[in-house]
Amino acid sequence: MIPAFMNWSSGKDACFALWTLQQQGLYDVRYLFTTLNAGFNRVSMHGVREALLDEQARQVNIPLKKAYLQEHASMEDYNAMMQAQMAAMVQEGIQHAVFGDIFLDDLRLYREAQLARIGMQAVFPIWKQDSRQLVLQMIQAGFKAVVVCANARYLDSSFAGRLVDEQFLADLPADVDPCGENGEFHTFVFDGPLFKAPVAFSPGETVERSYQPDGDTHPNWDSRFFFKELLPPE
């Protein structure tokens, strides 16, 4: 089997991409790789606590590699960090990086170009699949995911903390992709066929956060989000 690592957000698309890859039997995923905010020890953009990420990886039973980015890090900082992390993977004989992207062509081209600089190749197990059908397949396969971040441009605060199920899909506005592929929402997967046991947590408060543009921020980037706090067991 071909050695690879999985770019792991803790969300449903990465989880389903990993499961899809395992069904194909061509790649040996040796690591999950996640970027966290160094100031808060949370998964970037998802806001999931590091303790829950660690438990998720333990239940999936694949070693977890983590990289920490300072808040307000520039794209140059991010790219330098990723280059260093990927170079270390190459030294271990891993030359394939797996992503859960579905249809963002610009993002795919960016990933492929960055990986090519260090001799790596990208793998996209669920690329160009119908996003609504993908979510239905995830639900039917037994994956359970909760919305941890809702983009205020598309969704109100009531969507934060909801279970991704058929009713959730029915309630999404027409302009929202069923997988949230345009950044409309992010999820945390806590159970499914990849898991030895469910990840235990309790729901906390819903918090609204706004991010002000800085020198590296595109003026059209979204800036208001509703985060659902997930609390590890005490």
C-alpha positions in Angstrom: 0.0 0.0 0.0 1.1 3.6 -0.7 2.1 5.6 2.4 0.0 8.8 2.9 -1.2 11.2 5.5 -4.7 12.7 6.0 -5.2 16.4 6.3 -7.6 16.2 9.3 -10.0 19.1 10.2 -12.0 16.9 12.6 -15.0 17.5 10.3 -17.2 15.3 8.2 -15.6 15.7 4.8 -12.1 14.7 6.0 -13.6 11.8 7.9 -15.6 10.6 5.0 -12.7 11.0 2.6 -10.6 8.8 5.0 -13.3 6.2 5.2 -13.7 6.2 1.4 -9.9 5.8 1.0 -9.9 2.9 3.4 -12.6 1.1 1.4 -10.4 1.4 -1.7 -7.5 -0.2 0.0 -4.8 1.5 -2.0 -3.3 3.9 0.6 -1.8 3.3 4.1 -2.8 6.5 6.0 -0.1 6.7 8.6 -1.0 10.0 10.2 -3.8 12.5 10.7 -2.5 16.1 10.4 -4.2 19.0 12.0 -3.4 22.7 12.3 -4.4 24.4 15.6 -4.5 28.0 16.9 -1.5 28.3 19.2 -3.1 30.9 21.4 -6.2 28.9 22.2 -5.2 25.2 21.4 -8.2 24.8 19.1 -8.6 23.4 15.6 -8.3 26.3 13.1 -11.7 27.6 11.9 -13.6 24.8 13.7 -12.9 26.0 17.2 -12.8 22.4 18.5 -10.7 21.9 21.7 -7.5 20.0 21.4 -8.6 17.5 24.0 -11.6 16.5 21.8 -9.3 16.3 18.7 -6.9 14.0 20.6 -9.8 11.7 21.7 -11.2 11.7 18.2 -7.8 10.5 16.8 -7.6 7.9 19.5 -11.0 6.5 18.6 -10.1 6.5 14.9 -6.8 4.8 15.9 -4.5 6.7 13.6 -1.5 8.7 15.1 -2.2 12.5 15.1 0.4 15.1 14.1 -0.3 18.7 15.1 1.1 22.0 14.0 0.4 25.3 15.8 -0.1 28.7 14.2 0.0 32.0 16.0 -3.2 34.1 15.7 -3.1 36.5 12.7 -0.4 34.4 11.0 0.2 35.5 7.4 -0.1 33.2 4.4 3.7 33.3 4.2 3.8 32.0 7.8 1.3 29.3 7.0 3.1 28.2 3.9 6.4 28.1 5.6 5.0 26.0 8.5 3.3 23.6 6.0 6.5 23.2 3.9 8.4 22.2 7.1 5.8 19.8 8.2 5.4 18.2 4.7 9.2 17.9 4.3 9.4 15.9 7.6 6.7 13.6 6.1 8.8 13.1 3.0 11.7 12.1 5.1 9.6 9.3 6.5 8.8 8.1 3.0 5.3 9.7 2.8 4.8 11.3 -0.6 0.9 11.5 -0.8 -1.3 14.0 1.1 -5.1 13.2 1.3 -7.7 16.0 1.3 -11.5 16.1 1.8 -12.1 18.8 -0.7 -15.0 18.4 -3.1 -15.2 21.0 -5.8 -13.1 24.1 -5.1 -10.8 24.1 -8.1 -8.6 27.0 -7.1 -8.0 25.4 -3.7 -7.0 22.1 -5.3 -4.6 23.9 -7.7 -3.1 25.7 -4.7 -2.6 22.5 -2.7 -1.1 20.6 -5.7 1.3 23.5 -6.4 2.5 23.7 -2.8 3.0 20.0 -2.5 4.8 19.7 -5.8 7.5 22.0 -4.4 8.6 19.3 -2.0 7.8 16.3 -4.3 4.5 15.3 -2.8 1.2 14.5 -4.6 -2.4 15.3 -3.5 -5.2 12.7 -3.3 -8.8 13.7 -3.4 -11.1 10.7 -2.6 -14.4 12.5 -2.8 -13.6 15.1 -5.5 -16.4 16.3 -7.7 -19.0 14.1 -6.0 -22.5 15.5 -5.5 -22.4 17.2 -2.1 -26.0 16.4 -1.1 -25.5 12.8 -2.0 -22.2 12.7 0.0 -23.9 14.0 3.1 -26.7 11.4 2.7 -24.1 8.7 2.3 -22.3 9.8 5.5 -25.6 9.7 7.4 -26.6 6.3 6.1 -23.1 4.9 6.8 -23.5 5.9 10.4 -21.3 9.0 10.8 -22.5 11.5 13.4 -21.4 15.1 13.2 -22.3 18.2 15.0 -22.1 21.8 13.6 -19.4 23.6 15.6 -19.1 26.8 13.4 -21.8 28.5 11.4 -21.0 31.4 9.0 -23.3 34.3 9.9 -23.4 35.4 6.2 -25.4 32.3 5.4 -26.8 30.8 8.7 -28.3 32.1 12.0 -27.1 31.0 15.4 -29.6 28.2 15.7 -27.6 26.0 13.3 -24.6 26.0 15.6 -24.7 22.8 17.6 -27.1 20.9 15.3 -26.7 17.3 14.4 -26.1 16.8 10.7 -29.0 14.7 9.7 -31.8 14.7 7.0 -33.7 17.4 8.9 -30.6 19.6 9.0 -30.3 19.2 5.2 -34.0 20.1 4.8 -33.6 23.3 6.9 -30.5 24.6 5.1 -31.2 27.7 3.0 -31.1 27.1 -0.8 -27.9 29.0 -1.3 -25.9 26.9 1.2 -24.0 23.9 0.0 -25.1 20.7 1.8 -21.4 20.0 2.7 -20.7 23.6 3.6 -18.0 23.5 0.9 -18.0 27.2 0.5 -17.3 27.8 4.2 -21.0 28.0 5.3 -20.4 25.7 8.3 -17.9 23.4 9.9 -18.5 20.2 11.9 -17.0 17.8 14.4 -17.5 14.1 13.8 -17.9 12.1 17.0 -19.0 8.7 15.9 -19.2 6.4 12.8 -17.7 3.3 11.2 -14.1 4.6 11.6 -14.5 4.9 15.4 -13.8 2.3 18.1 -16.3 4.2 20.4 -18.1 7.6 20.2 -16.2 10.7 21.4 -17.9 11.9 24.6 -18.7 15.6 25.0 -21.4 17.9 26.3 -22.7 21.0 24.5 -21.7 24.3 25.9 -22.7 27.9 25.0 -23.0 29.4 21.5 -20.6 32.3 21.0 -20.6 34.9 18.2 -17.1 36.0 17.1 -16.1 38.7 14.6 -12.8 39.0 12.9 -11.6 42.3 11.6 -9.7 42.5 8.3 -6.0 42.9 8.4 -3.3 43.3 5.8 -3.4 39.6 4.7 -7.2 39.4 4.7 -9.2 39.6 1.4 -11.9 42.3 1.7 -14.6 39.8 0.7 -13.7 37.2 3.3 -16.4 36.4 5.9 -15.9 37.9 9.3 -18.8 36.8 11.6 -19.3 33.3 12.9 -21.3 31.4 15.5 -19.3 28.8 17.4 -20.8 26.0 19.5 -18.7 25.1 22.4 -18.1 21.3 22.9 -16.9 20.4 26.4 -14.8 17.3 27.1 -15.9 15.1 30.0 -14.6 16.3 33.3 
